[in-house]
Amino acid sequence: MSNLFVRSLSALVYAVLFIAAILFSAETYIGLLSLFAIVCIWELSKIIQIKSLVPYILLACVAYLAFFNTSFTYVDYLFGVTMVGSITLLFLLINSKPIKTDTLAQKLLLQAVYLVFPFYFLMDLPFINHTYYPNIIVYIIFIIWTNDSFAFLVGKNFGRRKLFEKVSPKKTIEGFIGGLLFSIIAGFIIGQYSGIFSILDWIIIAIIVAVFGSLGDLVESKLKRQANVKDSGTIMPGHGGLLDRLDSLFFLAPFVYLYIHYIM
């Protein structure tokens, strides 16, 4: 069985399962996303070498809040902590500083701000005034796939200058720009037919998705490089771990949430 066939089949199963859960109901979306989060926590725990139930307990709490659509009084504080954590990780990435995981406290903090808290905002992202809009997530995933595909194609054929060579040697500035441009086109098309948000809103969302999705992928690459591992796991044959597939989505979630729920 060829590696290309295995990769394609694995990606197809993942995509069908995820999209079906999103479209079926809010409960199946949050339920499947919670299972994904459990696997991602487990994979990250192996990368940073920690054994603790704390991240799983935190995940259970945020999943409960999202699943029962519970009003969360301190959501603004949780959002603030998440954004500070995400921006700190980006600062360390851009300035080539190591992400500290020497102590138990540092590892637990990383698990919380890098995974658990962003998953809460990913779960809550398609809810507008307590109404579930599944197409919001479907369109965001489509933009991610557009960005990844064209970043790869443009980078492979025209890439010359490295984006963050020490973290991900194959990523190029040309590929990043190509992915961003085609993401904007995708956002424009979605805005024409979505019936949710305006064309301008979807173009802005597409820019956020492309930029912070790419940066999220680089942050995970940095963590793996520090740990000297190639993939986060083996759950997806031909692709690696689930964290490798979802790193862009959960990292960009707070930033899209910021635009949709606080700015727009």
N, C-alpha and C positions, 0 to 999 in steps of 0.2 A: 504494500500500500504506500503510495507516494506521499512525501511530506506535504505537498501542496494539497492533495485530497484530504489529508487528515486535518490540516489547518482550516480548509474551507468548510468541512463538515462540522468541526468544533465551533467555528464562528457562527455557522448557520443555526445550530442547536441553541447556542447562547442567545443569538438575536431573536429567534422565534419565541423562546421561553420568556425573555425579558419584555418584548413588545406585547406579547399576549397577556402577561400579568399586568402591564400598565393599562391596557385597553379594557380588560375585563372588569376591574373595579378598583377603588381606592384601597380596599383591604388586601387584595392580592398584590398590588403594587408595593405597599408598605411591608407586607409579609415576605415577599421575595427579596426585597431590598434589605430587610433585616437579616435574612439568611446569607445574602451576599456579604453584608457587613461582618457577620460572625466569621466567615471564611477569611475576609481581608484582615481582620484583627489577628486571627491565628497566623496568617502568613507574615504580617508585620512583626508579630511577636517572635517568630523564628529569625527574622532578619536582624532585629535588635537584641535578640537573646534575652527574653523576659518571659516568666511564667507568673501570671497574675489573673485573678478573676475580676479585678477592678474595671478594666475596659468593657467587659461583657455586661457587668452590672450597670454601668453608665449607658451602654447601648440599650439594655432592657428598659431603662427609664425613658430615654428619648423616643424609643419605638412605641412605648405606651402612650406618651403624649401625642405622637403623630397618629397612631392607630385609632385612638378614641377622639381625635380632633379636639383635644382638650386645650382650653385657653391657658396659656402659660404666662404667668405674670412677669417672669424674669427673662422672657425671650430676648429682649433688647440687650440685657447683660450677657446672656449666652452668645448672642451674635457679636457683641463687642469683643469678647474673649476669643472667639473663633477667628475674627478678622485680624486681631493682633497676632495670634499664632500663625496665621497664613502669611501675613506680611513679614513676620520675622523669618519664616522659612524662605521666603523669596529673597529677603535681604542676605541671608546666609548663602543662598544659591548664587546670586549675582556677584557677591563679593568673595566667592570661593572660600567661604569659611565652613569648617566642619559643623555638622548638626550633632550636638552633644548628646550622647546616650550612655554616659559612663555610670550614672547612678540610677537607682530605682525610680527616684522622683523624676528625673529627666526622661526616662523611658515612659513612665505613666503619663507625663505631661504631653509627650509627643503623640502617644496613642490617642489622647483626648482631643487635642487641637488639630491633629492631622487627619484623624479618621472619624471618631465617634461624633463630635460636634458637627462637622460638615455633613455627616449622614443625616442628622436631624433636619438640616436645612434642605437637603436633597429630598427627604421624605415630605417636607412641608411645602416645597417649591410649587407644585401644581395646584395648591389650594388658594383660591382667591375668595375672600369673604366666606370661608368655610365651605365653598363649593369646589368639587374636584374637577379639574380640567386636564384630562390625560394627554391631550394633544400637545400641551406645553412641553412635557417630558419627551414625547416622541419627536417633536421638532428639534429639541435641543440635541437629542441623540443623533438625529440626521445631520445636524450641523457639525457635530463632533466627527462623525464618519466622513463627511465631506472634507473637513479640515485635515484629518489624518491621511486620507487617500491622496489628496492633491499636494499636501506637504511632501509625501513620499515620492509621488510622480515628478513633481517639479524639482525636488532636491536631487533625485536620482539622475535626472537628465540635464539639469542646469546648475546644480549646486556646486559652488566653488569655495565660499567662505563659511567657516564653521561657526555655529551658533554658540554652543558651550562645549568645546572640544574635550575638556577634562571630564565632563559629566557624561556626555553622549556624543561620541566622535562622528556618528553618521548624520546627525542633524545639521542642517545648513541654514544660513540666513535666507537664501533664495527659496528653500523649501518652506520656511516659516511664512515668508511673504506670499508665496503661492497658495498655501493653505488658507491664509487670512483672506486673500482676495476672493477665492472661490467660496469661502464661508459667507462673506458679505453678499455674494450673488445668491447663495442659498437662502440667506435671511431675507433678501428682497423678494424672492419667489414665494417664500412662506408667507410673508406679509401680504402678498397679493391675494392669497386664497385661504388663509388660516381662519379668519373670522375672530381671532383673538389678538388683541393689540394692533397697533398701526404698523405700516411698512417701516417707518423710521425706528420704532421700538424694536422690531425684529432685526433690523440692521445693527443696532447698538448691541442687542443681545448676542448676535452672531460674532461681533467683534470681541465681546467679553468672553464668549465661549472659546473662540480660537486662541486668544492671547493667554487666558488663564488655564485653559485646558492643556496647551502646550507647556506652560510653566509647571503645571502640576505633574505632567509626565517627567519633566526634568528633575523635579524634587524627588520623585520616587527613584529615578535613575541614580541620583546622588546618594540616597540611602543604600541602594543595592551596591553601588561602587564602594562606599565606605565599609560595607560588610563583606565585600569581595564575593558577591553572588551574582549570577547571570539573570535568573528569574525569581519571582517571589514564590513560586510554587509550580506544581505540575498538574493542577486540576483541569486545565484546558489544553489537551494535546496539541502540540504545534505552536502554542501561544505562550505557555508559561502558567502563571498563577492568575487568579481572579483579580488580585490587586493590580497586576499589569494591565488588565483590561479596563478597570474602573478608576484608575488613579486620576485621569483627566476629569471624569464626571463629578466625583465627590469634591475635588479641589476647586473646581469652578463654581460649584453650587452656591456657596455663600455670596460670591460676587454677583451672580445672576439674581439671587434672592435680594441683594441690596438694591439692585436696579428696579426689580418688579415690585417689591414691597415697601421700599423707602423713598425712591426717587421718582419713578414713573407717575 
